[in-house]
Amino acid sequence: MASMILNTAAYHFVPIADPPVLAAQVRAWAELGPLRGTALIAPEGVNLFLAGEEQAIRAFFDQLMADPRFAELRVKYSRSGTQPFARLKIKVKPEIISFRRDETSPLAGRAPAVAPATLAQWLRQGHDDSGKRVVLLDTRNRQEVEYGTFVGALTLPIDKFTDLPAAIEPHRDGLADATVVSFCTGGIRCEKAALWMQAAGMDNVLQLDGGILGYFEHVGGQGYDGHCFVFDERVALDPELKPLVDAA
């Protein structure tokens, strides 16, 4: 029988001139569901993790994407047997993911990306299309990495995303001859990380489009070992996007 709860993850970088106004509208639409989860609104865009009954989720995103600013929003879906969020939280923030680096705004242009299917092909053949070795760079924190990551990925001893620049510094020379693919849960951190690395003079960095969850959705678990940690009561998802908690 199909699970009753539809879980979503979505982010979109776009200028938001009126974050408090948008936050109030998002809250009103979500409360109609009623949906639970977290919505972060900032001048640089939105970051959403919402769950509820499928009809309510679809109605929410239909309303949001009717706004031309969010017409190209891409939503990642998964299902669970229970509601993974205790309540609804709508927050206005300076950034939708805190990095505090001015040179990493995707509003000036997205970081170059690699599609999940292309990355899977590179992993199968052991190099990218030009023959360069591929290094997968995990931009998540050590707690997340413990649940799973790509086989052979470069992982960093960080506890929060703002620690990433200093943690990458010792690896710069060793990455110079590789195609570096940054990845995270849903795409938002690896996008900012790739932009920062570009600004810091590393011109060989791509982001994994859609992050691990997008990879699971389009490719499955090829080259990935374990689960993907998520910050809610599902704990982590396997490559079929099934919650660890449902398997217990």
Phi and psi restraints in degrees (value plus and minus 20) as a CYANA .aco file:
   2 ALA   PHI     -86.7   -46.7
   2 ALA   PSI     124.4   164.4
   3 SER   PHI     -84.6   -44.6
   3 SER   PSI     132.4   172.4
   4 MET   PHI    -106.9   -66.9
   4 MET   PSI     -43.7    -3.7
   5 ILE   PHI    -124.0   -84.0
   5 ILE   PSI     109.2   149.2
   6 LEU   PHI    -123.0   -83.0
   6 LEU   PSI     102.8   142.8
   7 ASN   PHI    -122.5   -82.5
   7 ASN   PSI     122.5   162.5
   8 THR   PHI    -152.5  -112.5
   8 THR   PSI     129.6   169.6
   9 ALA   PHI    -156.7  -116.7
   9 ALA   PSI     109.7   149.7
  10 ALA   PHI    -176.0  -136.0
  10 ALA   PSI     120.8   160.8
  11 TYR   PHI    -160.2  -120.2
  11 TYR   PSI     137.0   177.0
  12 HIS   PHI    -175.4  -135.4
  12 HIS   PSI     105.2   145.2
  13 PHE   PHI    -108.7   -68.7
  13 PHE   PSI      98.8   138.8
  14 VAL   PHI    -180.8  -140.8
  14 VAL   PSI     123.4   163.4
  15 PRO   PHI     -81.5   -41.5
  15 PRO   PSI     109.4   149.4
  16 ILE   PHI    -138.2   -98.2
  16 ILE   PSI      86.7   126.7
  17 ALA   PHI     -97.4   -57.4
  17 ALA   PSI     -39.6     0.4
  18 ASP   PHI    -152.6  -112.6
  18 ASP   PSI      40.7    80.7
  19 PRO   PHI     -72.4   -32.4
  19 PRO   PSI     -64.7   -24.7
  20 PRO   PHI     -83.7   -43.7
  20 PRO   PSI     -56.3   -16.3
  21 VAL   PHI     -85.6   -45.6
  21 VAL   PSI     -66.0   -26.0
  22 LEU   PHI     -83.5   -43.5
  22 LEU   PSI     -60.3   -20.3
  23 ALA   PHI     -80.1   -40.1
  23 ALA   PSI     -60.2   -20.2
  24 ALA   PHI     -85.4   -45.4
  24 ALA   PSI     -58.7   -18.7
  25 GLN   PHI     -88.2   -48.2
  25 GLN   PSI     -63.7   -23.7
  26 VAL   PHI     -80.5   -40.5
  26 VAL   PSI     -62.8   -22.8
  27 ARG   PHI     -80.5   -40.5
  27 ARG   PSI     -65.0   -25.0
  28 ALA   PHI     -81.7   -41.7
  28 ALA   PSI     -65.0   -25.0
  29 TRP   PHI     -84.8   -44.8
  29 TRP   PSI     -62.2   -22.2
  30 ALA   PHI     -87.2   -47.2
  30 ALA   PSI     -58.5   -18.5
  31 GLU   PHI     -87.9   -47.9
  31 GLU   PSI     -43.4    -3.4
  32 LEU   PHI     -83.3   -43.3
  32 LEU   PSI     -49.3    -9.3
  33 GLY   PHI     -72.7   -32.7
  33 GLY   PSI     -81.7   -41.7
  34 PRO   PHI     -98.4   -58.4
  34 PRO   PSI     115.6   155.6
  35 LEU   PHI    -118.8   -78.8
  35 LEU   PSI     136.3   176.3
  36 ARG   PHI    -144.2  -104.2
  36 ARG   PSI     141.9   181.9
  37 GLY   PHI     113.3   153.3
  37 GLY   PSI    -176.7  -136.7
  38 THR   PHI    -150.7  -110.7
  38 THR   PSI     116.7   156.7
  39 ALA   PHI    -146.9  -106.9
  39 ALA   PSI     101.6   141.6
  40 LEU   PHI    -126.2   -86.2
  40 LEU   PSI     108.0   148.0
  41 ILE   PHI    -140.2  -100.2
  41 ILE   PSI     111.1   151.1
  42 ALA   PHI    -164.9  -124.9
  42 ALA   PSI     146.5   186.5
  43 PRO   PHI     -78.1   -38.1
  43 PRO   PSI     -40.5    -0.5
  44 GLU   PHI    -114.0   -74.0
  44 GLU   PSI     -25.9    14.1
  45 GLY   PHI     126.7   166.7
  45 GLY   PSI    -176.3  -136.3
  46 VAL   PHI    -151.6  -111.6
  46 VAL   PSI     132.2   172.2
  47 ASN   PHI    -158.3  -118.3
  47 ASN   PSI      97.8   137.8
  48 LEU   PHI    -145.0  -105.0
  48 LEU   PSI     114.1   154.1
  49 PHE   PHI    -153.1  -113.1
  49 PHE   PSI      79.4   119.4
  50 LEU   PHI    -150.7  -110.7
  50 LEU   PSI     127.5   167.5
  51 ALA   PHI    -161.5  -121.5
  51 ALA   PSI     128.3   168.3
  52 GLY   PHI     155.2   195.2
  52 GLY   PSI    -189.2  -149.2
  53 GLU   PHI     -87.0   -47.0
  53 GLU   PSI     127.8   167.8
  54 GLU   PHI     -76.5   -36.5
  54 GLU   PSI     -64.6   -24.6
  55 GLN   PHI     -81.0   -41.0
  55 GLN   PSI     -59.6   -19.6
  56 ALA   PHI     -89.4   -49.4
  56 ALA   PSI     -59.7   -19.7
  57 ILE   PHI     -82.8   -42.8
  57 ILE   PSI     -67.0   -27.0
  58 ARG   PHI     -81.6   -41.6
  58 ARG   PSI     -60.7   -20.7
  59 ALA   PHI     -84.6   -44.6
  59 ALA   PSI     -61.1   -21.1
  60 PHE   PHI     -79.9   -39.9
  60 PHE   PSI     -70.1   -30.1
  61 PHE   PHI     -92.4   -52.4
  61 PHE   PSI     -48.5    -8.5
  62 ASP   PHI     -81.0   -41.0
  62 ASP   PSI     -63.2   -23.2
  63 GLN   PHI     -87.6   -47.6
  63 GLN   PSI     -65.1   -25.1
  64 LEU   PHI     -83.9   -43.9
  64 LEU   PSI     -63.6   -23.6
  65 MET   PHI     -98.7   -58.7
  65 MET   PSI     -27.1    12.9
  66 ALA   PHI     -92.0   -52.0
  66 ALA   PSI     -40.1    -0.1
  67 ASP   PHI     -94.0   -54.0
  67 ASP   PSI     102.7   142.7
  68 PRO   PHI     -75.0   -35.0
  68 PRO   PSI     -45.8    -5.8
  69 ARG   PHI     -84.4   -44.4
  69 ARG   PSI     -45.2    -5.2
  70 PHE   PHI    -138.3   -98.3
  70 PHE   PSI      -2.7    37.3
  71 ALA   PHI     -81.1   -41.1
  71 ALA   PSI     -48.6    -8.6
  72 GLU   PHI    -121.7   -81.7
  72 GLU   PSI      -6.0    34.0
  73 LEU   PHI     -79.5   -39.5
  73 LEU   PSI     112.5   152.5
  74 ARG   PHI    -129.8   -89.8
  74 ARG   PSI     106.3   146.3
  75 VAL   PHI    -128.8   -88.8
  75 VAL   PSI     112.3   152.3
  76 LYS   PHI    -120.5   -80.5
  76 LYS   PSI     111.2   151.2
  77 TYR   PHI    -134.4   -94.4
  77 TYR   PSI     126.4   166.4
  78 SER   PHI    -172.2  -132.2
  78 SER   PSI     147.1   187.1
  79 ARG   PHI    -142.1  -102.1
  79 ARG   PSI     132.7   172.7
  80 SER   PHI    -165.2  -125.2
  80 SER   PSI     137.7   177.7
  81 GLY   PHI     -95.4   -55.4
  81 GLY   PSI     -41.8    -1.8
  82 THR   PHI    -154.0  -114.0
  82 THR   PSI     142.7   182.7
  83 GLN   PHI     -91.8   -51.8
  83 GLN   PSI     100.3   140.3
  84 PRO   PHI    -104.6   -64.6
  84 PRO   PSI     -25.7    14.3
  85 PHE   PHI    -135.8   -95.8
  85 PHE   PSI     120.6   160.6
  86 ALA   PHI     -97.4   -57.4
  86 ALA   PSI     -52.5   -12.5
  87 ARG   PHI    -178.2  -138.2
  87 ARG   PSI    -199.4  -159.4
  88 LEU   PHI    -119.6   -79.6
  88 LEU   PSI     109.5   149.5
  89 LYS   PHI    -147.6  -107.6
  89 LYS   PSI     101.9   141.9
  90 ILE   PHI    -135.9   -95.9
  90 ILE   PSI     101.6   141.6
  91 LYS   PHI    -150.0  -110.0
  91 LYS   PSI     118.1   158.1
  92 VAL   PHI    -116.6   -76.6
  92 VAL   PSI     105.7   145.7
  93 LYS   PHI    -149.8  -109.8
  93 LYS   PSI     142.3   182.3
  94 PRO   PHI     -87.9   -47.9
  94 PRO   PSI     -54.0   -14.0
  95 GLU   PHI    -157.2  -117.2
  95 GLU   PSI     133.7   173.7
  96 ILE   PHI    -101.8   -61.8
  96 ILE   PSI     -34.7     5.3
  97 ILE   PHI    -163.5  -123.5
  97 ILE   PSI     103.5   143.5
  98 SER   PHI     -91.8   -51.8
  98 SER   PSI     100.8   140.8
  99 PHE   PHI    -153.9  -113.9
  99 PHE   PSI     -49.5    -9.5
 100 ARG   PHI      37.9    77.9
 100 ARG   PSI      22.6    62.6
 101 ARG   PHI    -149.8  -109.8
 101 ARG   PSI      92.2   132.2
 102 ASP   PHI     -82.4   -42.4
 102 ASP   PSI     -48.3    -8.3
 103 GLU   PHI    -102.0   -62.0
 103 GLU   PSI     -11.3    28.7
 104 THR   PHI    -131.9   -91.9
 104 THR   PSI       2.3    42.3
 105 SER   PHI     -98.3   -58.3
 105 SER   PSI      97.7   137.7
 106 PRO   PHI     -89.3   -49.3
 106 PRO   PSI     -26.6    13.4
 107 LEU   PHI     -85.5   -45.5
 107 LEU   PSI     -42.5    -2.5
 108 ALA   PHI    -105.8   -65.8
 108 ALA   PSI     -21.3    18.7
 109 GLY   PHI     116.0   156.0
 109 GLY   PSI     117.7   157.7
 110 ARG   PHI     -90.9   -50.9
 110 ARG   PSI     135.1   175.1
 111 ALA   PHI     -90.9   -50.9
 111 ALA   PSI     128.2   168.2
 112 PRO   PHI     -76.9   -36.9
 112 PRO   PSI     120.9   160.9
 113 ALA   PHI    -144.8  -104.8
 113 ALA   PSI     135.2   175.2
 114 VAL   PHI    -138.4   -98.4
 114 VAL   PSI     115.2   155.2
 115 ALA   PHI     -94.2   -54.2
 115 ALA   PSI     131.1   171.1
 116 PRO   PHI     -72.9   -32.9
 116 PRO   PSI     -64.6   -24.6
 117 ALA   PHI     -83.9   -43.9
 117 ALA   PSI     -56.4   -16.4
 118 THR   PHI     -87.9   -47.9
 118 THR   PSI     -63.8   -23.8
 119 LEU   PHI     -80.9   -40.9
 119 LEU   PSI     -62.4   -22.4
 120 ALA   PHI     -78.3   -38.3
 120 ALA   PSI     -61.0   -21.0
 121 GLN   PHI     -84.0   -44.0
 121 GLN   PSI     -63.4   -23.4
 122 TRP   PHI     -80.6   -40.6
 122 TRP   PSI     -60.6   -20.6
 123 LEU   PHI     -85.9   -45.9
 123 LEU   PSI     -57.2   -17.2
 124 ARG   PHI     -85.3   -45.3
 124 ARG   PSI     -62.2   -22.2
 125 GLN   PHI    -108.9   -68.9
 125 GLN   PSI     -32.7     7.3
 126 GLY   PHI      64.9   104.9
 126 GLY   PSI     -11.2    28.8
 127 HIS   PHI    -186.1  -146.1
 127 HIS   PSI     148.8   188.8
 128 ASP   PHI    -102.8   -62.8
 128 ASP   PSI    -194.2  -154.2
 129 ASP   PHI     -87.4   -47.4
 129 ASP   PSI     -40.3    -0.3
 130 SER   PHI    -117.3   -77.3
 130 SER   PSI     -16.0    24.0
 131 GLY   PHI      73.2   113.2
 131 GLY   PSI     -20.6    19.4
 132 LYS   PHI     -97.7   -57.7
 132 LYS   PSI     126.8   166.8
 133 ARG   PHI     -86.6   -46.6
 133 ARG   PSI     131.2   171.2
 134 VAL   PHI    -130.5   -90.5
 134 VAL   PSI     108.3   148.3
 135 VAL   PHI    -134.6   -94.6
 135 VAL   PSI     102.1   142.1
 136 LEU   PHI    -108.2   -68.2
 136 LEU   PSI     104.1   144.1
 137 LEU   PHI    -129.7   -89.7
 137 LEU   PSI      93.8   133.8
 138 ASP   PHI    -102.9   -62.9
 138 ASP   PSI      97.5   137.5
 139 THR   PHI    -116.4   -76.4
 139 THR   PSI     -10.2    29.8
 140 ARG   PHI    -108.9   -68.9
 140 ARG   PSI     153.4   193.4
 141 ASN   PHI    -107.6   -67.6
 141 ASN   PSI     148.5   188.5
 142 ARG   PHI     -83.7   -43.7
 142 ARG   PSI     -51.3   -11.3
 143 GLN   PHI     -80.9   -40.9
 143 GLN   PSI     -62.6   -22.6
 144 GLU   PHI     -87.8   -47.8
 144 GLU   PSI     -62.2   -22.2
 145 VAL   PHI     -80.8   -40.8
 145 VAL   PSI     -51.7   -11.7
 146 GLU   PHI     -79.1   -39.1
 146 GLU   PSI     -47.3    -7.3
 147 TYR   PHI    -101.8   -61.8
 147 TYR   PSI     -39.0     1.0
 148 GLY   PHI     134.6   174.6
 148 GLY   PSI     136.9   176.9
 149 THR   PHI    -183.3  -143.3
 149 THR   PSI     156.7   196.7
 150 PHE   PHI     -88.4   -48.4
 150 PHE   PSI     123.8   163.8
 151 VAL   PHI     -79.7   -39.7
 151 VAL   PSI     106.7   146.7
 152 GLY   PHI      58.8    98.8
 152 GLY   PSI     -13.0    27.0
 153 ALA   PHI     -85.8   -45.8
 153 ALA   PSI     129.6   169.6
 154 LEU   PHI    -100.0   -60.0
 154 LEU   PSI      94.9   134.9
 155 THR   PHI    -129.9   -89.9
 155 THR   PSI     132.9   172.9
 156 LEU   PHI    -138.8   -98.8
 156 LEU   PSI     124.0   164.0
 157 PRO   PHI    -101.6   -61.6
 157 PRO   PSI      44.9    84.9
 158 ILE   PHI    -135.9   -95.9
 158 ILE   PSI     132.5   172.5
 159 ASP   PHI    -128.5   -88.5
 159 ASP   PSI     -37.5     2.5
 160 LYS   PHI    -168.6  -128.6
 160 LYS   PSI     136.7   176.7
 161 PHE   PHI     -81.8   -41.8
 161 PHE   PSI     -52.4   -12.4
 162 THR   PHI     -86.2   -46.2
 162 THR   PSI     -34.3     5.7
 163 ASP   PHI     -99.4   -59.4
 163 ASP   PSI     -30.7     9.3
 164 LEU   PHI     -82.0   -42.0
 164 LEU   PSI     -65.5   -25.5
 165 PRO   PHI     -75.7   -35.7
 165 PRO   PSI     -64.8   -24.8
 166 ALA   PHI     -86.7   -46.7
 166 ALA   PSI     -54.5   -14.5
 167 ALA   PHI     -92.1   -52.1
 167 ALA   PSI     -47.9    -7.9
 168 ILE   PHI     -97.3   -57.3
 168 ILE   PSI     -49.1    -9.1
 169 GLU   PHI     -70.0   -30.0
 169 GLU   PSI     -65.0   -25.0
 170 PRO   PHI     -85.9   -45.9
 170 PRO   PSI     -35.7     4.3
 171 HIS   PHI    -118.3   -78.3
 171 HIS   PSI     -24.3    15.7
 172 ARG   PHI     -76.5   -36.5
 172 ARG   PSI     -70.0   -30.0
 173 ASP   PHI     -83.5   -43.5
 173 ASP   PSI     -58.0   -18.0
 174 GLY   PHI     -91.0   -51.0
 174 GLY   PSI     -36.8     3.2
 175 LEU   PHI    -117.3   -77.3
 175 LEU   PSI     -24.7    15.3
 176 ALA   PHI     -81.5   -41.5
 176 ALA   PSI     -49.8    -9.8
 177 ASP   PHI    -118.0   -78.0
 177 ASP   PSI     -11.2    28.8
 178 ALA   PHI    -133.0   -93.0
 178 ALA   PSI     142.4   182.4
 179 THR   PHI    -111.1   -71.1
 179 THR   PSI      94.2   134.2
 180 VAL   PHI    -114.3   -74.3
 180 VAL   PSI     106.9   146.9
 181 VAL   PHI    -134.0   -94.0
 181 VAL   PSI      88.1   128.1
 182 SER   PHI    -101.4   -61.4
 182 SER   PSI     123.9   163.9
 183 PHE   PHI    -166.0  -126.0
 183 PHE   PSI     137.9   177.9
 184 CYS   PHI    -171.0  -131.0
 184 CYS   PSI    -181.0  -141.0
 185 THR   PHI     -86.9   -46.9
 185 THR   PSI     -77.2   -37.2
 186 GLY   PHI    -141.6  -101.6
 186 GLY   PSI     -24.3    15.7
 187 GLY   PHI      98.7   138.7
 187 GLY   PSI     -38.1     1.9
 188 ILE   PHI     -95.4   -55.4
 188 ILE   PSI     -62.6   -22.6
 189 ARG   PHI     -91.8   -51.8
 189 ARG   PSI     -61.1   -21.1
 190 CYS   PHI     -88.3   -48.3
 190 CYS   PSI     -44.8    -4.8
 191 GLU   PHI     -89.4   -49.4
 191 GLU   PSI     -67.9   -27.9
 192 LYS   PHI     -85.8   -45.8
 192 LYS   PSI     -57.9   -17.9
 193 ALA   PHI     -82.7   -42.7
 193 ALA   PSI     -63.2   -23.2
 194 ALA   PHI     -83.7   -43.7
 194 ALA   PSI     -60.4   -20.4
 195 LEU   PHI     -84.9   -44.9
 195 LEU   PSI     -60.5   -20.5
 196 TRP   PHI     -84.4   -44.4
 196 TRP   PSI     -63.1   -23.1
 197 MET   PHI     -84.4   -44.4
 197 MET   PSI     -58.2   -18.2
 198 GLN   PHI     -79.6   -39.6
 198 GLN   PSI     -67.9   -27.9
 199 ALA   PHI     -82.9   -42.9
 199 ALA   PSI     -46.9    -6.9
 200 ALA   PHI    -108.5   -68.5
 200 ALA   PSI     -11.9    28.1
 201 GLY   PHI      77.3   117.3
 201 GLY   PSI     -13.3    26.7
 202 MET   PHI    -116.8   -76.8
 202 MET   PSI      84.2   124.2
 203 ASP   PHI    -116.7   -76.7
 203 ASP   PSI      -5.9    34.1
 204 ASN   PHI    -135.3   -95.3
 204 ASN   PSI       8.3    48.3
 205 VAL   PHI    -133.9   -93.9
 205 VAL   PSI     113.2   153.2
 206 LEU   PHI    -139.7   -99.7
 206 LEU   PSI     140.0   180.0
 207 GLN   PHI    -125.9   -85.9
 207 GLN   PSI     126.9   166.9
 208 LEU   PHI     -97.4   -57.4
 208 LEU   PSI      92.8   132.8
 209 ASP   PHI     -82.8   -42.8
 209 ASP   PSI     101.0   141.0
 210 GLY   PHI      65.2   105.2
 210 GLY   PSI     -21.3    18.7
 211 GLY   PHI      44.0    84.0
 211 GLY   PSI    -183.6  -143.6
 212 ILE   PHI     -82.6   -42.6
 212 ILE   PSI     -62.4   -22.4
 213 LEU   PHI     -83.8   -43.8
 213 LEU   PSI     -58.9   -18.9
 214 GLY   PHI     -85.5   -45.5
 214 GLY   PSI     -57.3   -17.3
 215 TYR   PHI     -84.5   -44.5
 215 TYR   PSI     -67.6   -27.6
 216 PHE   PHI     -77.0   -37.0
 216 PHE   PSI     -63.1   -23.1
 217 GLU   PHI     -84.4   -44.4
 217 GLU   PSI     -59.9   -19.9
 218 HIS   PHI    -116.8   -76.8
 218 HIS   PSI     -47.0    -7.0
 219 VAL   PHI    -141.3  -101.3
 219 VAL   PSI     -54.2   -14.2
 220 GLY   PHI      78.7   118.7
 220 GLY   PSI    -168.7  -128.7
 221 GLY   PHI    -121.3   -81.3
 221 GLY   PSI      -5.1    34.9
 222 GLN   PHI     -76.7   -36.7
 222 GLN   PSI     101.6   141.6
 223 GLY   PHI      61.2   101.2
 223 GLY   PSI     -18.2    21.8
 224 TYR   PHI    -130.6   -90.6
 224 TYR   PSI     118.7   158.7
 225 ASP   PHI    -136.2   -96.2
 225 ASP   PSI      93.0   133.0
 226 GLY   PHI      82.5   122.5
 226 GLY   PSI    -168.4  -128.4
 227 HIS   PHI    -133.0   -93.0
 227 HIS   PSI     150.5   190.5
 228 CYS   PHI    -130.4   -90.4
 228 CYS   PSI      96.7   136.7
 229 PHE   PHI     -85.7   -45.7
 229 PHE   PSI     118.9   158.9
 230 VAL   PHI    -149.4  -109.4
 230 VAL   PSI     129.9   169.9
 231 PHE   PHI    -109.1   -69.1
 231 PHE   PSI      35.9    75.9
 232 ASP   PHI    -175.1  -135.1
 232 ASP   PSI    -190.9  -150.9
 233 GLU   PHI     -93.4   -53.4
 233 GLU   PSI     -25.1    14.9
 234 ARG   PHI     -94.0   -54.0
 234 ARG   PSI     -38.6     1.4
 235 VAL   PHI      53.0    93.0
 235 VAL   PSI     -83.5   -43.5
 236 ALA   PHI    -177.3  -137.3
 236 ALA   PSI     138.3   178.3
 237 LEU   PHI    -135.9   -95.9
 237 LEU   PSI     123.7   163.7
 238 ASP   PHI    -106.9   -66.9
 238 ASP   PSI     155.6   195.6
 239 PRO   PHI     -82.4   -42.4
 239 PRO   PSI     -33.0     7.0
 240 GLU   PHI    -114.0   -74.0
 240 GLU   PSI      -8.9    31.1
 241 LEU   PHI      45.0    85.0
 241 LEU   PSI       4.9    44.9
 242 LYS   PHI    -111.7   -71.7
 242 LYS   PSI     115.3   155.3
 243 PRO   PHI     -87.6   -47.6
 243 PRO   PSI     122.4   162.4
 244 LEU   PHI     -81.0   -41.0
 244 LEU   PSI     -57.2   -17.2
 245 VAL   PHI     -86.1   -46.1
 245 VAL   PSI     -51.4   -11.4
 246 ASP   PHI     -92.8   -52.8
 246 ASP   PSI     -41.1    -1.1
 247 ALA   PHI    -106.4   -66.4
 247 ALA   PSI     -31.6     8.4
